[in-house]
Amino acid sequence: MLLDLRGLTKAYPGVVANDDVSFSVGAGRIHALLGENGAGKSTLVKMIYGLVRPDAGAMQFDGADYAPASPHEARRRGVAMVFQHFSLFEALDVAENVALGMEDPPKPRQLARRIREVSEAYGLPLDPARRVGTLSAGERQRVEIIRCLLQDPKLLIMDEPTSVLTPQEVDILFRTLRQLAAEGTAILYISHKLEEIRTLCDGATILRLGKVVADCTPSERSARELAELMVGETLQVPQRQPREGGAVALELRNLSLTPRSPFGTALKEISLTLKEGEILGIGGVAGNGQDELLAALSGEAPTSPAAVQLKGAPVGQLGPDARRRRGLLTAPEERLGHAAAPDMSLTENALLTAMVRERLERRGFLRWGAAKGFAEQVIDRFDVRTPGPGVAARALSGGNLQKFVIGREILQRPEVLVVNQPTWGVDASAAAAIRQALLDLADNGTAVICISQDLDELLEISDRFAALNEGRLSAPRLAQGLTVDEIGLMMGGAHDMEAVHDAGAIHAG
């Protein structure tokens, strides 16, 4: 075995993150590490990569004892990691970003040549001179992967690698990973997308509450069986109720917006109508205007008054608090720093967006008891794994913070709710609960816009679907009957459905 873990244990105050974890990964194998949010996956891979030291247990790597004191030592031994959140500088070009992540980078001209050679050899072509700020999410991920491959790793750890990719880009990534495995590289693969795990991985280790509860061959289990092993109970599948749309809740009229960031995407004449009780799914590759659209709807980026109409009243010039008071609530994609203040407690973070609608202020004084009570409601209703509402947001796992952020908005009973990537990094059980909560909101008359790169999610909950591409929004179509391939083409810019038909994507009917 290339990597052998025996009895790894790591505890933090109030929680045992890993409890006597043992498993092995062989050379040339693609091995999945599965578990719900808070199961201990992140802590475990941090120990393998030298970011955290175990309290007990031992590791062996390539036949020798292995206890890396730092990522530098892990990389020297042949371990590389592609993190869920990209660590790239947008103002630098591809080669400069790659050089920053290497221990001893070659001279620029030689490095550029190596980037071209390696990227083309693995089917991930990159131009070393392109500025990272101009790259799509899929191309940025290529930069991270190529930076690792230039170090000839024996083990490659990948954390949620497909969360921002189109189906076509996922296919390219999987071909690359299979090629690496065929050449002898071991891959430890973390993902909540269980059908991907079944398609790609040779084996899987499943964690629950820090302990190994199963080892299996994913292709021999259904996605539902894998999810139930992760959560230890029967998985509840979101249930849709047939809905008739009500009155118009939100209307956008030729919404155009210049991006605030030099690497942002301009919105171009976006128009749509959203009715009470309707869920509109918006798909698109990351970087095609999702953040700008949410900012325009939230009030963070004011527009002309008539461009955003809430129940017939122009609100384009209003800021976030005024829109919240009228019932237009939003939940952005970026959890730490945008949706939540990292060093503030969950109670304080609840106060930040719920003060107006939950009346957490009276005569100029904050009602801290009421704010704490509201935070506790969110924690209980959405099963946020945390010791309590006094814990800082940054102390939560990504999935648990996501549950808190989404739950905080849902419990404020919005008239219109706009969410961007509502289940990003969330385990199957929690994702199902969030989707059901969105469906329940719609059943009670809330108009919902769900922006997501998870196409299965959009098909599961949406009444209509539209695609964002380079700041333009396609005409919404009924979601029922659309295929993932059709949506993938729309996300790539084929907004004219006759063009999609010409590409062979649309079936009769």
Secondary structure as GFF3:
##gff-version 3
##sequence-region A 1 509
A	DSSP	beta_strand	3	12	.	.	.	ID=ss1
A	DSSP	beta_strand	15	25	.	.	.	ID=ss2
A	DSSP	beta_strand	30	35	.	.	.	ID=ss3
A	DSSP	alpha_helix	41	48	.	.	.	ID=ss4
A	DSSP	beta_strand	56	61	.	.	.	ID=ss5
A	DSSP	beta_strand	64	66	.	.	.	ID=ss6
A	DSSP	alpha_helix	71	77	.	.	.	ID=ss7
A	DSSP	beta_strand	79	82	.	.	.	ID=ss8
A	DSSP	alpha_helix	94	100	.	.	.	ID=ss9
A	DSSP	alpha_helix	108	121	.	.	.	ID=ss10
A	DSSP	three_ten_helix	132	134	.	.	.	ID=ss11
A	DSSP	alpha_helix	137	149	.	.	.	ID=ss12
A	DSSP	beta_strand	155	159	.	.	.	ID=ss13
A	DSSP	alpha_helix	167	182	.	.	.	ID=ss14
A	DSSP	beta_strand	186	190	.	.	.	ID=ss15
A	DSSP	alpha_helix	194	200	.	.	.	ID=ss16
A	DSSP	beta_strand	203	208	.	.	.	ID=ss17
A	DSSP	beta_strand	211	216	.	.	.	ID=ss18
A	DSSP	three_ten_helix	218	220	.	.	.	ID=ss19
A	DSSP	alpha_helix	223	231	.	.	.	ID=ss20
A	DSSP	beta_strand	248	257	.	.	.	ID=ss21
A	DSSP	beta_strand	267	275	.	.	.	ID=ss22
A	DSSP	beta_strand	279	283	.	.	.	ID=ss23
A	DSSP	alpha_helix	290	298	.	.	.	ID=ss24
A	DSSP	three_ten_helix	305	307	.	.	.	ID=ss25
A	DSSP	beta_strand	308	310	.	.	.	ID=ss26
A	DSSP	beta_strand	313	314	.	.	.	ID=ss27
A	DSSP	alpha_helix	320	325	.	.	.	ID=ss28
A	DSSP	beta_strand	328	331	.	.	.	ID=ss29
A	DSSP	alpha_helix	346	354	.	.	.	ID=ss30
A	DSSP	beta_strand	361	362	.	.	.	ID=ss31
A	DSSP	beta_strand	365	366	.	.	.	ID=ss32
A	DSSP	alpha_helix	368	381	.	.	.	ID=ss33
A	DSSP	three_ten_helix	393	395	.	.	.	ID=ss34
A	DSSP	alpha_helix	398	410	.	.	.	ID=ss35
A	DSSP	beta_strand	416	420	.	.	.	ID=ss36
A	DSSP	alpha_helix	428	443	.	.	.	ID=ss37
A	DSSP	beta_strand	447	451	.	.	.	ID=ss38
A	DSSP	alpha_helix	455	461	.	.	.	ID=ss39
A	DSSP	beta_strand	464	469	.	.	.	ID=ss40
A	DSSP	beta_strand	472	473	.	.	.	ID=ss41
A	DSSP	beta_strand	477	478	.	.	.	ID=ss42
A	DSSP	alpha_helix	484	491	.	.	.	ID=ss43
A	DSSP	alpha_helix	497	502	.	.	.	ID=ss44
###
